[in-house]
Amino acid sequence: MDQMQIDSFQVQLPGVSKIGGNVTIGGDAIDNLEGLIPLTRIDGNLNFHPYILLRGGLKSLSGLDSLEIIGGNLSLMYTDSIINLDGLSNLDSIGSLLIDGCGSLTNLDGLQNLKHISSDIYLMNNNSLIDISGLANVESLDGFIDINSNMLLESLQGLHNITEITGAVSISNNQSLKSVDLNNLGTAYGFYASQNPSLSSLEGLNKLKWLDYMLSIWNHDSLENLEGLDSLMFVDKIVISYNEGLQSLEGLAELVYDSLSYLRINNNLILSYCSAQGICDYILNPNGVVDIRDNDDGCNNPPQVAAGCGITLDCLPYGDFYFQHQWEIDSFAMHYSNCTELAGNVLINGDGITNLDGLSGITIVNGNLTIEPDPAIQMNLSSLSGLNNLELVAGGLRIENNEQLSSLNGLNSLESVLGGFYILNNDKLIDLNGLNSLDTVWGFSVNMNDSLQSLNGLNDIDYIGSLSISENTNLHSLDGLQNLEQIGGNFYLFHNDHLTDITSLSKLTNIGGDLTVNGNESLKSLDGLQNLKYAHSIQINQTVLENLEGLDSLQYVDSYFQLYDNDDLLHIEHLKNLTSAWILSINDNALLESLSGLDNLEYDSLKHVRLINNPLLSFCHIPAVCDFMSTHLEDYRIEDNAQGCFDEFQVQDSCGVGIAEYQTSRNITIFPNPATNKIYFRGFDQLQDIRISVYDQLGKEQIKCLILSSELDITDLEPGLYLIEFEQNEYIHRELIIKN
């Protein structure tokens, strides 16, 4: 509605007091709503369009004084001119309340009679809002409460009569908020408080007993304790993180431990007391994760909390283990008696860690094991001694950014890594000795280890799920992979600048994923792959290979066979055993002259052919390419090669497909070809019941007819390449024609 529609509402719609749909108020120069005084009910949404912020002078909602019910949303967004809600004084019930970006609104006076909100309350980005007591008569709602970024709001007084919320309460980034004031709230789905720097107390939550999902207290500078949560008994997950002023978890005494499945208390710099009874009960009998770290002494890890509780821990049955100090490693066996199998993840990333000797009792890690310092610190590990009894990592194993690590000795008992095994950016690591017992690994990545010279240490591995060897500057050979027979997934060999020898791959027969060889500026031969028979796809890009010696046994490629930007590649004669490939793509190879070597490739395995920008490539008419082009109107692209293979027409000419004449057992002849208006044909014994179809390069039928003469008018066809099909009785003849 604009001002004219508002003013004429009673004239245009006499006697109307209810609107069944939505009402949007917006337009040019709206300054009053007096024309809407008859309205008592809106079944849909009532929206105030932001346009009135730019052009209008609407300061109050006077004119809506009779409105009692809004079935949908009451939405005021970015309407800076409105300074009060006085015109809504009779409003009793709404679907949800959204007030966002109303910069002049200081209070919610006018909503004092509002009792029922069936869905949500959103109060956001209202920079002048200081008082929400206008909501004091609302007692329950079936949605969420989100109080966010109201810079001057100091209190939630006004929500104090709400007893139950089916959604969550979220209170975030309210710079002046000092208290919560949800004095009668007993149950909610969750309670999330974050980045309220002035919040000093949770008093006001004293009746809160039940949260279906999560309690999250995050990033508060002034909050010293959790008093106010004294009645909280049931909650599934608790996260208390980055509260710089928090000193104590006093207030969580009544927690029923077996309602919890997740506990995270981390990065609260002066938090020293975590031994509230509910926390003690949970870590003694945890139902899920225990993540306690980076707090002050007394609450810096689960053993410290256990000591404060007067209990001892055998092992955390679901929890993760974080080692950020040498003393935590040294005291592990003392704090966790009989703990040899760790159920969760293990992270070793602290400053000044020099050895792992205190972890010598660990035999199994059922999650991920990560040995990686935080970017801002440095660990001084030179070996992994201390993990000598580790046999199994059921998740992934990551060893990354350890500047002093020169050896993997210490992993001598490791037999299986069931996730990915990543060895990344360890500058002093020379080889992989220490992994000599490893025989099962799902995926293995050895990348960016500048001193690595060989893969010795992997000698017992005959199968790897996937393998990546990339950017290891001084890697000379793949020694260590002598027994590797199969790779289930991808094999990436990227940019190992000094790699000259891959003969250690001589037993490799199958690659279930992609074989990609890219860069490796010193690798001049693929000798070592001589037993490889199958790969899902092969991509050889930007190499210095002169030929493909080493791929002599390759027979099957299910997807891509790609040769791209290999400036030194002279020929591909070593591919004579290759019989199948789905996509043949040979592009930008500066010296390649011929496709000879692909003579046994079967055309019916091909789906696409791409021969592009090979400046010396003149011989392309191998049987597979010729047969493929004779049976496909599209799915090939040939361009910018040498004469003889410059484009598809030259290749067709060399193949004898579709140009001049095409002979069959009936000696059918089509002429002229190319043609402009009509084509003629001879070779049929009788000119009767000859059905003709002409298809364009997209496979779309352009002509379909039954003819009794030896000519066909093609005048209406656009210039281009077409497939013509003759059918007579059970005989079918197909041929390519060119329309000029």
SULDAUR-V433075 format. One record per residue. N is the residue number from 0. OMEGA is omega as a letter, one per 40 degrees, with the letter a starting at -180 (* if undefined). D_FIRST is the distance of its C-alpha to the first C-alpha in Angstrom with 2 decimals. Layout:
n: [N,N]
omega: [OMEGA,OMEGA]
d_first: [D_FIRST,D_FIRST]
This chain:
n: [0,1,2,3,4,5,6,7,8,9,10,11,12,13,14,15,16,17,18,19,20,21,22,23,24,25,26,27,28,29,30,31,32,33,34,35,36,37,38,39,40,41,42,43,44,45,46,47,48,49,50,51,52,53,54,55,56,57,58,59,60,61,62,63,64,65,66,67,68,69,70,71,72,73,74,75,76,77,78,79,80,81,82,83,84,85,86,87,88,89,90,91,92,93,94,95,96,97,98,99,100,101,102,103,104,105,106,107,108,109,110,111,112,113,114,115,116,117,118,119,120,121,122,123,124,125,126,127,128,129,130,131,132,133,134,135,136,137,138,139,140,141,142,143,144,145,146,147,148,149,150,151,152,153,154,155,156,157,158,159,160,161,162,163,164,165,166,167,168,169,170,171,172,173,174,175,176,177,178,179,180,181,182,183,184,185,186,187,188,189,190,191,192,193,194,195,196,197,198,199,200,201,202,203,204,205,206,207,208,209,210,211,212,213,214,215,216,217,218,219,220,221,222,223,224,225,226,227,228,229,230,231,232,233,234,235,236,237,238,239,240,241,242,243,244,245,246,247,248,249,250,251,252,253,254,255,256,257,258,259,260,261,262,263,264,265,266,267,268,269,270,271,272,273,274,275,276,277,278,279,280,281,282,283,284,285,286,287,288,289,290,291,292,293,294,295,296,297,298,299,300,301,302,303,304,305,306,307,308,309,310,311,312,313,314,315,316,317,318,319,320,321,322,323,324,325,326,327,328,329,330,331,332,333,334,335,336,337,338,339,340,341,342,343,344,345,346,347,348,349,350,351,352,353,354,355,356,357,358,359,360,361,362,363,364,365,366,367,368,369,370,371,372,373,374,375,376,377,378,379,380,381,382,383,384,385,386,387,388,389,390,391,392,393,394,395,396,397,398,399,400,401,402,403,404,405,406,407,408,409,410,411,412,413,414,415,416,417,418,419,420,421,422,423,424,425,426,427,428,429,430,431,432,433,434,435,436,437,438,439,440,441,442,443,444,445,446,447,448,449,450,451,452,453,454,455,456,457,458,459,460,461,462,463,464,465,466,467,468,469,470,471,472,473,474,475,476,477,478,479,480,481,482,483,484,485,486,487,488,489,490,491,492,493,494,495,496,497,498,499,500,501,502,503,504,505,506,507,508,509,510,511,512,513,514,515,516,517,518,519,520,521,522,523,524,525,526,527,528,529,530,531,532,533,534,535,536,537,538,539,540,541,542,543,544,545,546,547,548,549,550,551,552,553,554,555,556,557,558,559,560,561,562,563,564,565,566,567,568,569,570,571,572,573,574,575,576,577,578,579,580,581,582,583,584,585,586,587,588,589,590,591,592,593,594,595,596,597,598,599,600,601,602,603,604,605,606,607,608,609,610,611,612,613,614,615,616,617,618,619,620,621,622,623,624,625,626,627,628,629,630,631,632,633,634,635,636,637,638,639,640,641,642,643,644,645,646,647,648,649,650,651,652,653,654,655,656,657,658,659,660,661,662,663,664,665,666,667,668,669,670,671,672,673,674,675,676,677,678,679,680,681,682,683,684,685,686,687,688,689,690,691,692,693,694,695,696,697,698,699,700,701,702,703,704,705,706,707,708,709,710,711,712,713,714,715,716,717,718,719,720,721,722,723,724,725,726,727,728,729,730,731,732,733,734,735,736,737,738,739]
omega: [i,a,a,i,i,a,a,a,a,i,a,a,a,i,a,i,a,i,a,a,a,i,i,a,a,a,a,i,i,i,i,a,a,a,a,a,i,a,i,a,i,a,i,a,i,a,i,a,a,a,a,i,a,a,a,i,a,a,i,a,i,a,i,a,a,a,a,a,i,a,i,a,i,a,i,a,i,i,a,a,a,a,i,a,a,a,a,a,i,a,a,a,i,i,i,a,i,i,a,i,i,a,a,a,a,a,i,i,a,i,a,a,i,a,a,i,a,a,a,i,i,i,a,i,i,a,i,a,a,a,i,a,i,i,a,a,i,a,i,i,a,a,a,i,i,i,a,i,i,a,a,a,a,a,i,i,a,i,a,i,i,a,a,i,i,i,a,i,i,a,a,i,i,a,a,a,a,a,a,i,i,a,a,a,a,a,i,i,i,i,a,i,a,i,i,a,a,a,a,a,i,i,a,i,a,a,a,a,a,i,a,a,a,i,a,i,a,i,i,a,a,a,a,a,a,i,a,i,a,a,a,a,a,i,a,a,i,i,i,a,i,i,a,a,a,a,a,i,i,a,i,a,a,a,i,a,a,i,a,i,a,i,i,i,a,i,i,a,a,i,a,a,i,a,i,a,i,i,i,a,a,a,i,a,a,i,a,a,i,a,a,a,i,i,i,i,a,a,a,i,a,i,i,i,i,i,i,i,a,i,i,a,i,a,i,a,i,a,i,a,a,i,a,i,i,a,i,i,a,a,a,a,i,a,a,a,i,a,a,i,a,a,a,i,i,i,i,a,a,i,i,i,a,i,a,a,a,a,a,a,a,i,a,i,a,i,i,i,a,i,a,i,i,a,a,a,a,i,a,i,i,i,i,i,a,i,a,a,i,a,a,i,a,i,i,i,a,i,a,i,i,a,a,a,a,a,i,i,a,i,a,a,a,a,a,i,a,i,i,i,a,i,a,i,i,a,a,a,a,i,a,i,a,i,a,i,a,i,a,i,a,i,a,i,i,a,i,i,a,a,a,a,i,i,i,a,i,a,a,a,i,i,i,i,i,a,i,i,a,i,i,a,a,i,a,a,i,i,a,a,a,a,a,a,a,i,a,a,a,i,a,i,a,i,i,a,a,i,a,a,i,a,i,i,a,i,a,a,a,i,a,i,a,i,a,i,a,i,a,a,i,a,a,a,i,i,a,i,a,i,i,a,a,i,i,i,i,i,a,a,i,i,i,i,i,i,a,i,a,i,a,a,a,a,a,i,a,a,a,i,a,i,a,i,i,a,a,a,a,a,a,a,a,i,a,i,a,a,a,i,a,i,i,a,a,a,i,i,a,a,a,a,a,i,i,a,i,a,a,i,a,a,a,i,a,i,i,i,i,i,a,i,i,a,i,a,a,a,a,a,i,a,a,a,a,a,i,a,a,a,a,i,a,i,i,i,a,a,i,i,a,i,a,i,a,i,a,a,i,i,i,i,i,i,a,a,i,a,a,a,a,a,i,a,i,i,i,i,i,a,e,i,e,a,a,a,a,i,a,a,i,i,i,i,i,i,i,i,i,i,a,i,i,a,i,a,i,i,a,a,a,i,i,a,i,a,i,i,a,i,i,i,i,a,a,i,i,i,i,a,a,i,i,a,i,i,i,a,i,a,i,i,i,a,i,i,i,i,i,*]
d_first: [0.00,3.78,6.77,7.88,5.64,6.29,9.78,10.45,9.51,13.26,14.49,12.77,13.38,16.42,18.04,15.41,15.75,15.38,12.96,15.15,13.10,10.71,7.42,6.00,4.77,5.82,6.94,9.85,11.45,9.28,12.26,11.70,10.06,12.77,11.04,10.53,14.29,15.32,13.83,16.89,16.24,13.92,16.29,14.59,13.16,10.90,10.16,9.62,9.62,12.80,11.54,11.06,14.74,15.74,14.15,12.76,15.01,13.35,16.58,16.20,14.12,15.63,13.71,13.76,17.50,17.97,16.49,19.58,18.90,16.71,18.52,17.40,16.68,15.40,14.75,14.68,15.99,17.32,15.40,18.49,17.28,16.92,20.43,20.35,18.83,20.24,17.35,18.07,21.60,21.65,20.33,23.25,22.43,20.26,20.96,21.08,20.25,19.44,19.53,20.47,21.09,19.87,22.67,22.56,22.27,25.82,25.68,23.88,24.76,22.36,22.93,26.44,25.94,24.57,27.44,26.41,24.94,25.76,25.41,25.20,24.85,24.12,24.55,25.06,25.48,24.60,27.29,27.30,27.09,30.42,29.92,28.36,30.23,27.05,27.47,30.93,30.46,29.45,32.64,32.05,29.70,30.20,29.03,29.51,29.37,28.87,29.39,29.62,30.05,29.22,31.84,32.50,32.23,35.76,35.52,33.72,34.52,31.72,32.35,35.84,35.45,34.36,37.39,36.46,34.20,34.43,33.16,34.38,33.99,33.53,34.04,34.39,34.60,33.90,36.35,36.98,36.94,40.29,40.05,38.37,38.32,37.62,40.46,40.06,39.00,41.63,40.41,37.98,37.99,38.68,38.67,38.07,38.57,38.88,39.11,38.66,41.49,41.75,41.85,45.35,45.35,44.07,44.91,42.05,42.62,45.77,44.83,43.63,46.06,44.54,42.57,42.38,42.30,42.59,43.25,42.61,43.44,43.22,43.74,44.05,46.30,46.81,47.13,50.85,51.06,49.19,50.08,47.27,47.51,50.69,49.44,48.17,50.32,48.59,46.83,47.27,46.98,47.42,46.73,47.74,47.75,47.83,47.80,50.01,50.70,51.32,54.92,55.11,53.62,54.71,52.16,52.51,55.64,54.34,53.12,54.46,55.79,55.60,51.81,51.60,51.77,50.89,51.77,51.06,52.11,52.33,52.21,52.21,54.75,56.31,55.81,59.37,59.05,57.64,60.13,57.86,59.24,56.36,56.76,60.54,60.28,58.02,60.12,63.22,61.74,58.75,56.69,55.12,54.70,56.13,55.00,56.30,56.97,56.60,56.65,59.42,62.90,62.92,59.72,60.18,60.99,61.56,65.30,64.64,62.23,64.79,67.47,65.40,64.96,68.72,68.45,69.51,67.70,69.38,66.57,62.80,62.31,58.77,58.26,58.23,60.86,60.18,63.13,62.27,65.59,69.20,70.02,67.51,69.41,72.78,71.98,70.24,73.24,73.87,70.32,69.82,73.15,73.81,70.56,71.44,68.52,65.10,62.23,59.36,58.85,61.15,60.05,62.73,61.17,62.52,64.12,67.91,68.55,71.97,73.05,71.95,75.25,73.73,71.89,75.14,74.70,71.51,72.17,68.75,65.17,62.82,59.75,59.51,62.03,60.81,63.16,61.01,60.82,57.58,57.07,57.91,61.22,64.42,66.48,70.19,70.93,73.71,74.14,72.65,75.78,74.86,72.99,76.36,75.87,72.37,72.63,69.13,65.58,63.37,60.29,60.28,62.64,61.47,63.92,62.15,62.56,65.88,67.63,71.04,71.22,74.22,75.01,73.51,76.64,75.62,73.80,77.14,76.50,73.02,73.14,69.58,66.07,63.72,60.66,60.50,63.25,62.17,64.64,62.71,63.54,66.71,68.59,72.13,72.23,75.07,75.17,73.97,77.23,76.52,74.54,77.76,77.08,73.59,73.59,70.07,66.86,63.57,62.52,64.31,62.98,65.33,63.42,63.91,67.18,68.96,72.49,72.47,75.37,75.61,74.13,77.38,76.66,74.78,78.00,77.60,74.25,74.41,70.74,67.50,64.00,62.79,64.38,63.05,65.52,63.81,64.39,67.62,69.26,72.89,72.91,75.90,76.21,74.71,77.84,77.04,75.37,78.69,78.05,74.44,74.31,70.68,67.20,64.65,61.61,61.18,63.87,62.68,65.31,63.53,64.85,68.01,69.66,73.27,73.30,76.25,77.31,75.56,78.75,78.14,75.65,78.55,77.92,74.23,73.75,70.11,66.69,63.95,61.13,61.00,63.98,62.64,65.12,63.47,65.20,68.36,70.01,73.55,73.44,75.45,76.10,74.50,77.94,77.45,75.02,77.88,77.37,73.62,73.03,69.36,66.05,62.53,61.84,63.69,62.26,64.77,63.08,64.26,67.76,71.20,72.68,75.06,75.22,74.01,77.32,76.68,74.37,77.37,76.80,73.06,72.42,68.89,65.46,62.55,59.81,59.98,63.22,62.17,64.31,62.27,63.38,66.93,68.73,72.24,72.06,74.86,75.03,73.86,77.15,76.99,74.29,76.72,76.10,72.33,71.51,67.79,64.57,61.05,59.86,62.42,61.01,63.46,61.86,62.90,66.49,68.43,71.97,71.53,73.40,73.52,71.95,75.44,75.51,72.73,75.18,74.85,71.07,70.03,67.47,65.89,64.85,62.67,58.97,58.32,60.65,59.75,62.45,60.96,62.34,65.84,67.73,71.20,70.28,72.08,73.17,70.29,71.68,72.72,72.80,69.59,67.56,69.23,68.78,65.18,64.32,66.20,64.10,60.65,58.62,56.38,56.28,58.54,58.11,61.18,61.00,62.61,65.88,69.38,70.86,71.53,68.34,66.10,63.63,63.39,65.35,68.30,68.36,68.19,71.02,73.07,72.34,73.16,69.86,68.19,70.08,72.94,73.92,73.62,76.50,76.48,79.16,78.67,78.84,75.50,74.92,71.76,72.08,71.03,68.88,66.82,66.05,63.90,63.95,66.19,67.98,71.19,72.75,76.15,77.83,76.77,79.73,77.85,74.79,73.15,70.27,69.06,65.41,63.71,60.45,59.18,56.73,54.93,54.82,51.75,53.70,51.73,53.95,54.09,57.04,58.46,61.24,64.66,67.29,70.85,71.77,72.37,69.46,65.68,63.31,60.91,59.73,56.06,55.98,54.45,57.08,57.65,59.45,59.52,61.32,63.16,64.34,67.12,67.79,70.86,71.93,71.92,72.30,69.37,69.60,66.86,66.95,64.80,64.51,63.08,61.28,61.77]
